[in-house]
């Protein structure tokens, strides 16, 4: 499944933060190029959370309106 359109929409609506995008990048749900398109920043070379924690954080931080 291509997650980029959904992630892009949620980011533009303010439901996802730049930190959330880093999680998606580390989980390989978006590419470094897509990260840079959305944020205007170069993708990080290192991540603060180990990949083993991604399952717990990937969708748990969605903001509801």
Secondary structure as UniProt FT lines:
FT   HELIX           4..12
FT   TURN            13..14
FT   HELIX           18..26
FT   TURN            27..28
FT   HELIX           32..39
FT   HELIX           51..53
FT   HELIX           54..57
FT   TURN            58..61
//
